[in-house]
Amino acid sequence: MKTLPELQSHFFHAVINNSDELDAEVKQQGEMTANERVAIYVDGYRLRLIEALQDSYPALHTLMGDDDFESLCLEYIDHFPSQHFSIRYFGRHLAEFLCENQDYENSELLQEMAQFEWALRGAFDSQDQLVLKLSDLSQIAPEQWSELTFYLHPSIRILHLNWNVPSLWKAIEQETDPQSPEQTLSPVNWIIWRPELETHFRSMTNEEAEGFDLLKQGKSFGELCESMTELVKPEDAATQAATFLARWIEDGLFVNERSN
């Protein structure tokens, strides 16, 4: 006879792996076979995981429809069993799964919607930090500006999307008139962040995205100004860099060094 820890381990693996390894340890009850009794727990576990994916990916669920989304979830559960004590992280590989699974590898719209929704969740759950204000820079001497670097808010996520995923998501979220999926002529840069209680997202021009990436890499404001000389007249480079910087600070994309 197996010990209680052994039975618990077998039960765990039977439920997680949807296997029949526990059937020999379970007695038939009335008309219910051992397999049917175990299946109650297996099905309950998988349904709970499907609910978690529906919660993480509501717009993807809407785009796919109930049946196709459930089929996707069941495949995903088999390929990426839950490995974390918190169900919040269960859906973190879904976009990857859509890219690698031959049934979905050509469905770029679905892949990007999964990436977008997971980025929204990651931004929302990120650590709260004190946002840098323009007034915080008032005491910086002019000669110090060229060496000034910035600390990005931990909520920031950057995506490069080929479809109108944000507008589709917004229409689904707000239950407005349905939007038609549209592919853009070239990838669009999107930034997602949560400076306070509400998650924000907006597009960036290639020039703005390139400048922001420099500060993301830890480059200084002086290096940002220098990079702008490739985009505008040299005499306008500092003004362009300052314009970008002011927008980023007003958006709440940087944190005060003291909060790190």
DATAJO-V439378 format. One record per residue. RES is the residue in three letters. D_LAST is the distance of its C-alpha to the last C-alpha in Angstrom with 2 decimals. Layout:
BEGIN
res->[RES/RES]
d_last->[D_LAST/D_LAST]
END
This chain:
BEGIN
res->[MET/LYS/THR/LEU/PRO/GLU/LEU/GLN/SER/HIS/PHE/PHE/HIS/ALA/VAL/ILE/ASN/ASN/SER/ASP/GLU/LEU/ASP/ALA/GLU/VAL/LYS/GLN/GLN/GLY/GLU/MET/THR/ALA/ASN/GLU/ARG/VAL/ALA/ILE/TYR/VAL/ASP/GLY/TYR/ARG/LEU/ARG/LEU/ILE/GLU/ALA/LEU/GLN/ASP/SER/TYR/PRO/ALA/LEU/HIS/THR/LEU/MET/GLY/ASP/ASP/ASP/PHE/GLU/SER/LEU/CYS/LEU/GLU/TYR/ILE/ASP/HIS/PHE/PRO/SER/GLN/HIS/PHE/SER/ILE/ARG/TYR/PHE/GLY/ARG/HIS/LEU/ALA/GLU/PHE/LEU/CYS/GLU/ASN/GLN/ASP/TYR/GLU/ASN/SER/GLU/LEU/LEU/GLN/GLU/MET/ALA/GLN/PHE/GLU/TRP/ALA/LEU/ARG/GLY/ALA/PHE/ASP/SER/GLN/ASP/GLN/LEU/VAL/LEU/LYS/LEU/SER/ASP/LEU/SER/GLN/ILE/ALA/PRO/GLU/GLN/TRP/SER/GLU/LEU/THR/PHE/TYR/LEU/HIS/PRO/SER/ILE/ARG/ILE/LEU/HIS/LEU/ASN/TRP/ASN/VAL/PRO/SER/LEU/TRP/LYS/ALA/ILE/GLU/GLN/GLU/THR/ASP/PRO/GLN/SER/PRO/GLU/GLN/THR/LEU/SER/PRO/VAL/ASN/TRP/ILE/ILE/TRP/ARG/PRO/GLU/LEU/GLU/THR/HIS/PHE/ARG/SER/MET/THR/ASN/GLU/GLU/ALA/GLU/GLY/PHE/ASP/LEU/LEU/LYS/GLN/GLY/LYS/SER/PHE/GLY/GLU/LEU/CYS/GLU/SER/MET/THR/GLU/LEU/VAL/LYS/PRO/GLU/ASP/ALA/ALA/THR/GLN/ALA/ALA/THR/PHE/LEU/ALA/ARG/TRP/ILE/GLU/ASP/GLY/LEU/PHE/VAL/ASN/GLU/ARG/SER/ASN]
d_last->[55.81/52.08/49.77/47.37/44.28/46.23/47.16/43.61/42.47/45.31/44.52/40.87/41.88/44.72/42.51/39.64/42.05/44.78/47.32/50.60/49.92/50.06/53.34/55.50/53.77/54.21/57.55/59.13/59.34/62.14/62.11/58.46/58.15/55.56/53.83/53.76/52.30/49.46/48.94/48.05/44.87/44.19/44.62/42.57/39.63/39.84/40.27/37.08/35.19/36.92/35.79/32.16/32.61/34.35/31.43/28.93/31.35/33.55/34.30/35.16/37.39/39.10/39.70/41.21/43.13/43.48/45.63/43.90/40.44/41.72/43.26/40.01/38.18/40.83/40.64/36.86/37.12/39.55/37.48/34.03/34.60/31.77/29.80/27.05/27.62/25.96/28.11/25.16/24.72/28.44/28.75/26.13/28.97/31.30/30.77/31.28/34.39/35.79/35.48/37.17/39.81/43.07/43.80/40.72/39.87/41.56/39.98/37.19/36.86/36.16/33.71/31.72/31.84/30.44/27.59/26.91/27.09/24.84/22.21/22.58/22.14/19.04/17.44/18.62/17.35/13.78/10.81/10.62/7.82/8.80/10.85/11.63/15.24/18.04/18.57/15.25/16.97/20.20/19.79/19.28/22.59/24.56/24.74/20.96/20.68/22.02/19.21/16.39/13.89/11.56/8.58/10.32/9.98/10.26/13.64/15.30/18.51/21.16/24.81/28.06/30.85/34.61/35.61/35.14/33.00/30.76/33.92/35.61/32.72/32.67/36.46/36.38/33.56/35.36/38.80/40.18/42.86/42.28/41.00/42.66/40.61/40.60/39.54/38.05/39.68/36.55/33.09/30.86/27.12/25.22/21.60/20.41/17.33/16.56/14.75/16.23/19.13/21.14/20.80/21.94/23.52/25.48/27.19/26.42/29.12/29.19/28.47/25.37/24.16/24.85/22.98/19.89/20.11/20.03/16.65/15.51/16.90/14.93/18.04/18.27/19.80/22.94/23.24/22.89/25.73/27.76/27.53/28.84/32.05/33.08/32.97/34.34/36.41/34.76/35.15/33.28/30.35/28.03/28.99/28.30/24.85/24.08/25.50/23.32/20.16/21.24/21.91/18.53/16.77/19.41/18.88/15.21/14.21/11.19/8.01/7.45/5.61/5.56/3.82/0.00]
END
